[in-house]
Amino acid sequence: MLSVSHLTLSYRGGVLLDDVSFGLEPGRIMGLVAPNGYGKTTLLKAMAGIKGARVSGIVDVDGLPANQVARRRARVFYAPGEGTLLYPGMTVAEHLAMTRKLWKSERDPADVARACRIDGFLGKRVRACSQGMKQQLTLAIAYMTGARYLLLDEPMNALDPTNVQLNSRILRGLAQRGAGVLMSSHILENVDQLSDEILFVRDGKLVMFDPDAGPARALDIYNQLYL
């Protein structure tokens, strides 16, 4: 399990999250929802061990000791939105090849490219890709790593409806094979359809919602909490 215990996140003198605890289990997909500025990205980065905010508390990765940094990092992959993970001068194919090498992945880049429907522009440099293409590549990189836990920051925002559905199926398949996924999103219908649990950020705390618990949906809870 990837878990946080009594986690407090502070950024630029303000407290984003105060003494929160929860766990992401392998085989589960968890949504993370809140307006901008509530600390979603900061939380994902803290769970991936990426510096940027003041962090207190414990982030546990499958019970591995904190000094086993390489093993912990190999199990958790954070994918930012808006193509910021990518190198403009590299091609799509080069990104997948580099990911395979760095993560020592057993997955075939050609298979991942076909599954993600990016095989038609493997030779294109990132600077020439549309925002949707960049997002497709970012997700393909996440899948290429084979990491046990995927932390995805607004993964569906730049995708057209067909690719939203495609990547939803891919994520569900990964979860069925034992991956844990935590994804922030503003596409609340997709969050409802895909997530086993949904976390809402409110007043520095986390509110857990089970989409199967009743007739309410993510949009209803969102309106109650933020509007």
C-alpha positions in Angstrom: 0.0 0.0 0.0 1.0 3.6 -0.7 -0.1 5.5 2.4 0.3 8.8 4.1 0.0 9.2 7.9 -0.6 12.5 9.7 0.6 14.4 6.6 0.7 18.2 6.7 1.6 20.1 3.6 2.6 23.8 3.7 3.4 26.0 0.8 4.5 29.7 0.8 3.4 30.1 4.4 0.0 28.6 4.0 -1.2 25.1 5.1 -2.7 23.2 2.2 -3.4 19.9 4.1 -3.4 19.5 7.8 -2.8 16.1 9.5 -4.4 13.9 6.9 -4.1 10.1 6.6 -5.3 7.7 3.9 -4.0 4.7 1.8 -4.0 3.8 -1.9 -4.3 0.0 -2.2 -3.0 -2.0 -5.2 -5.8 -2.8 -7.5 -7.8 0.3 -6.7 -8.5 3.6 -8.5 -8.9 6.7 -6.3 -10.1 10.1 -7.6 -8.8 13.3 -6.1 -11.1 16.3 -6.6 -11.0 20.0 -5.5 -10.8 23.4 -7.2 -7.4 24.7 -8.2 -5.2 25.9 -5.3 -6.4 23.3 -2.8 -3.2 21.2 -2.8 -4.0 18.3 -5.2 -0.7 18.6 -7.2 1.3 19.2 -4.0 -0.2 16.1 -2.4 0.6 13.9 -5.5 4.2 15.2 -5.6 4.7 14.6 -1.8 3.5 11.0 -2.2 6.0 10.6 -5.1 8.8 12.0 -3.0 9.2 15.1 -5.2 10.3 18.2 -3.3 8.4 21.5 -3.6 6.4 22.0 -0.4 7.1 21.7 3.3 6.1 18.2 4.3 5.7 16.7 7.8 4.3 13.2 8.4 4.9 9.8 6.9 4.7 8.6 3.4 5.0 4.8 3.3 5.6 2.7 0.2 4.8 -1.0 0.8 6.5 -0.8 4.1 9.9 -0.1 2.6 12.4 1.7 4.9 12.8 5.4 4.1 16.5 4.9 3.3 15.7 2.6 0.4 15.0 5.5 -1.8 15.6 3.8 -5.1 13.3 0.9 -4.4 10.6 3.3 -3.2 10.9 5.5 -6.3 10.7 2.5 -8.6 7.2 1.7 -7.3 5.7 5.2 -7.6 5.4 7.3 -10.8 4.0 10.8 -10.8 2.7 12.1 -14.2 2.1 15.9 -14.4 -0.4 17.3 -16.7 0.0 19.7 -19.7 3.0 17.9 -21.1 5.5 19.3 -18.6 7.1 15.9 -18.3 8.2 15.9 -21.9 11.3 17.1 -23.8 10.3 19.3 -26.8 13.2 18.2 -29.0 12.7 14.4 -28.5 10.4 12.3 -30.5 7.5 10.3 -29.1 9.4 7.0 -29.8 12.5 8.4 -28.0 10.5 9.1 -24.9 9.2 5.6 -24.7 12.6 4.1 -25.3 14.1 6.3 -22.6 11.4 5.3 -20.2 12.0 1.6 -20.8 15.7 2.1 -20.1 15.4 4.3 -17.0 12.7 2.1 -15.4 14.1 -1.2 -16.6 10.7 -2.0 -17.9 9.8 -5.3 -19.5 7.1 -3.7 -21.6 7.5 -3.3 -25.3 7.3 0.3 -26.4 5.6 -0.8 -29.7 2.9 -2.6 -27.7 2.4 0.4 -25.4 2.2 2.8 -28.4 -0.4 0.7 -30.1 -2.5 0.3 -27.0 -2.4 4.1 -26.4 -3.0 4.8 -30.1 0.1 6.9 -30.4 1.8 4.6 -32.9 0.8 6.9 -35.8 3.0 9.7 -34.6 6.0 8.0 -33.0 8.5 9.9 -35.2 7.0 13.3 -34.3 8.9 15.6 -32.0 7.1 16.8 -28.9 7.3 20.4 -30.0 5.2 19.5 -33.0 2.6 17.6 -31.0 -0.8 19.0 -30.1 -1.7 19.2 -26.4 -3.8 16.1 -26.7 -0.9 14.1 -28.3 1.3 15.3 -25.4 -1.2 14.0 -22.9 -1.5 10.7 -24.7 2.3 10.4 -24.6 2.5 11.3 -20.9 0.0 8.5 -20.1 1.9 6.1 -22.3 5.0 6.9 -20.4 3.2 6.2 -17.1 2.0 2.8 -18.4 5.5 2.1 -19.8 7.1 2.3 -16.4 5.2 -0.6 -14.9 5.2 1.2 -11.6 2.9 -0.3 -8.9 1.4 3.1 -8.1 0.5 5.7 -10.6 -0.1 9.3 -9.5 -1.8 11.1 -12.4 -2.4 14.9 -12.3 -5.4 15.8 -14.5 -4.7 13.0 -16.9 -7.8 13.4 -19.0 -8.0 17.1 -19.4 -6.6 17.5 -22.9 -8.1 14.3 -24.3 -11.0 14.0 -26.6 -13.9 11.8 -25.5 -12.6 8.8 -27.5 -9.2 8.9 -25.8 -10.8 9.5 -22.4 -12.7 6.3 -22.8 -9.6 4.5 -24.1 -7.4 5.5 -21.2 -10.2 4.8 -18.7 -10.2 1.2 -20.0 -6.4 1.0 -19.8 -6.4 2.3 -16.2 -9.1 -0.1 -15.2 -7.2 -3.0 -16.8 -4.0 -1.9 -14.9 -5.9 -1.9 -11.6 -7.3 -5.3 -12.3 -3.7 -6.5 -12.7 -2.7 -5.0 -9.4 -1.8 -1.4 -9.9 -3.0 1.4 -7.6 -4.0 4.7 -9.3 -4.6 8.1 -7.7 -5.8 10.6 -10.2 -6.8 14.2 -9.8 -9.4 15.4 -12.3 -12.0 18.1 -13.1 -13.9 15.7 -15.4 -16.3 14.6 -12.6 -18.4 12.2 -14.8 -15.2 10.3 -15.6 -14.2 10.3 -11.9 -17.6 8.8 -11.0 -17.3 6.0 -13.6 -13.7 5.1 -13.0 -13.0 5.6 -9.3 -13.5 3.1 -6.4 -13.2 5.9 -4.0 -13.1 9.7 -4.3 -11.2 12.1 -2.1 -12.4 15.7 -1.8 -10.1 18.4 -0.3 -12.0 20.7 2.1 -10.6 23.1 4.7 -7.3 21.3 4.8 -8.9 17.9 5.3 -9.9 15.0 3.1 -13.5 13.9 2.6 -13.9 10.3 1.4 -16.8 9.4 -0.9 -17.8 6.0 -2.2 -19.4 6.3 -5.6 -21.4 3.1 -5.0 -22.7 4.2 -1.6 -25.8 6.1 -2.8 -27.5 8.1 -5.5 -25.2 11.2 -5.1 -22.5 11.7 -7.6 -19.2 13.5 -7.6 -20.8 16.7 -9.1 -23.3 16.7 -6.3 -20.7 16.5 -3.6 -18.5 19.0 -5.4 -21.4 21.5 -5.5 -22.1 20.9 -1.8 -18.5 21.4 -0.7 -17.3 24.3 -2.9 -20.3 26.2 -4.3 
